[in-house]
Amino acid sequence: FHLDYILVHCTEGYLIAEDIAKEGIPAICGPLLTARSKPELSSLDPKGPGILWNAGVSCAICTDHPVIPLQYLGVCAGLAVREGLPHEEALRAITIGPAQICGIDDRVGSIRVGKDADLVLFPGDPLTVAARPRAVFVGGHRI
């Protein structure tokens, strides 16, 4: 049927990273901050996003909000960095990467004239547990 598809909750996709890359399937990895509480999480590993990226898979990171709240997205990306995903790629995995995977990168995911003006500014690295936003803008308005 020529459908586009995405692997969502691709927590064990790293086990077949080469196959996923060969098929050109994008993957949304996560949640990473969870216990191995069910069979499909038995091989959960925060190295997964880095392994997928190294294989050439277009990758995003998710928290599974509201189960794991959205405010932990930066922490999840930080865990992936700690386990081998390059820092710049981790930032992409929570910004432009998911926007591209979902086909909405013309509106969100990066800072460009004409895009939705939703933005969070951090004084330091947003991928650390110590990160606190300095400013948040939604629709171009500071909140």
Summary of the structure (lengths in Angstrom):
residues: 143
radius of gyration: 15.3
end to end distance: 44.1
largest distance: 47.2
contacts: 409
relative contact order: 0.14
helix: 34%
strand: 12%
